[in-house]
């Protein structure tokens, strides 16, 4: 599996686990995977179109995984019949993650991550 395929699979599985659709060690069925894959493509396209990120769905940087997992889970909540209260919590968390993603990933996309050691 290519790096991008691995990143996409990790995002989809992470979102489905966050929703409670998958347990530890489980893999998504074909229908759930296809639903998550289409939603991920649309989500990244939307984020790129509004200028929140500087990458497309076939070039997702590894550091964007966590934020996209949260956003994808919130996007898929209705499709998996989450209770309204839980869906609202996911949406609130997704908005917070989205703000962080906008600030951090769009500024560093395509650049190596560096750390200063004091």
C-alpha positions as CSV (number, residue, x, y, z in Angstrom):
1,X,0.0,0.0,0.0
2,X,1.4,3.4,-0.9
3,X,1.9,6.1,1.7
4,X,-1.2,8.0,0.6
5,X,-3.3,4.9,0.6
6,X,-2.0,4.1,4.2
7,X,-2.8,7.7,5.3
8,X,-6.3,7.6,3.8
9,X,-7.0,4.2,5.3
10,X,-5.8,5.4,8.7
11,X,-8.1,8.5,8.5
12,X,-11.1,6.5,7.5
13,X,-10.5,3.8,10.2
14,X,-9.9,6.4,12.8
15,X,-13.1,8.2,12.0
16,X,-15.1,5.0,12.1
17,X,-13.6,4.0,15.4
18,X,-14.3,7.4,16.8
19,X,-18.0,6.9,15.8
20,X,-18.0,3.5,17.5
21,X,-18.6,1.7,14.1
22,X,-15.3,-0.2,14.4
23,X,-13.8,-1.8,17.5
24,X,-10.1,-2.3,18.1
25,X,-8.6,-4.6,15.5
26,X,-11.7,-4.5,13.2
27,X,-11.7,-3.4,9.6
28,X,-14.4,-1.5,7.8
29,X,-16.8,-3.4,5.5
30,X,-16.9,-2.4,1.9
31,X,-20.0,-0.3,2.2
32,X,-18.7,1.6,5.2
33,X,-15.3,2.1,3.6
34,X,-16.8,3.4,0.4
35,X,-19.0,5.8,2.4
36,X,-16.0,7.1,4.4
37,X,-13.8,7.3,1.3
38,X,-16.3,9.5,-0.6
39,X,-16.8,11.7,2.4
40,X,-13.1,12.1,2.9
41,X,-12.6,13.2,-0.7
42,X,-15.4,15.7,-0.4
43,X,-14.2,17.0,2.9
44,X,-10.7,17.6,1.8
45,X,-12.0,19.2,-1.5
46,X,-14.2,21.5,0.6
47,X,-11.3,22.5,3.0
48,X,-9.0,23.1,0.0
49,X,-11.6,25.2,-1.8
50,X,-12.2,27.4,1.2
51,X,-8.5,27.8,1.7
52,X,-8.3,26.0,5.0
53,X,-5.7,23.5,3.7
54,X,-3.1,23.6,0.9
55,X,-3.3,20.0,-0.1
56,X,-5.7,17.8,-2.1
57,X,-7.2,14.4,-1.2
58,X,-4.4,12.4,-2.9
59,X,-1.6,14.3,-1.2
60,X,-2.7,14.4,2.5
61,X,0.3,15.2,4.8
62,X,0.7,12.9,7.7
63,X,0.4,15.7,10.3
64,X,-3.2,16.4,9.1
65,X,-4.4,12.9,10.0
66,X,-5.8,13.6,13.5
67,X,-7.7,16.8,12.5
68,X,-9.1,15.0,9.5
69,X,-10.2,12.0,11.6
70,X,-12.2,14.3,13.9
71,X,-13.7,16.2,10.9
72,X,-14.5,13.0,9.0
73,X,-16.2,11.5,12.1
74,X,-18.3,14.6,12.5
75,X,-19.2,14.5,8.8
76,X,-20.2,10.9,9.0
77,X,-22.2,11.1,12.3
78,X,-25.6,11.4,10.6
79,X,-24.8,8.5,8.3
80,X,-24.3,6.2,11.2
81,X,-27.3,7.4,13.3
82,X,-25.4,8.9,16.2
83,X,-27.5,10.3,18.9
84,X,-28.0,14.1,18.6
85,X,-26.0,14.9,21.8
86,X,-23.0,12.8,20.7
87,X,-23.2,14.3,17.2
88,X,-23.2,17.8,18.7
89,X,-20.1,17.0,20.7
90,X,-18.3,15.6,17.7
91,X,-19.3,18.7,15.7
92,X,-18.0,21.1,18.4
93,X,-14.7,19.1,18.6
94,X,-14.5,19.1,14.9
95,X,-14.8,22.9,14.7
96,X,-12.0,23.2,17.3
97,X,-9.8,20.8,15.3
98,X,-10.7,22.6,12.1
99,X,-9.4,25.9,13.5
100,X,-6.2,24.2,14.6
101,X,-5.8,22.5,11.2
102,X,-6.3,25.8,9.4
103,X,-3.6,27.5,11.6
104,X,-1.1,24.7,11.6
105,X,-1.3,22.5,8.5
106,X,-2.0,25.2,5.9
107,X,1.0,27.1,7.1
108,X,3.4,24.1,7.0
109,X,2.1,22.0,4.1
110,X,5.0,20.9,1.9
111,X,7.6,22.1,4.5
112,X,9.5,19.8,6.8
113,X,8.6,20.0,10.4
114,X,11.4,21.3,12.6
115,X,11.8,21.5,16.3
116,X,14.2,23.7,18.4
117,X,16.0,22.0,21.2
118,X,16.6,24.4,24.1
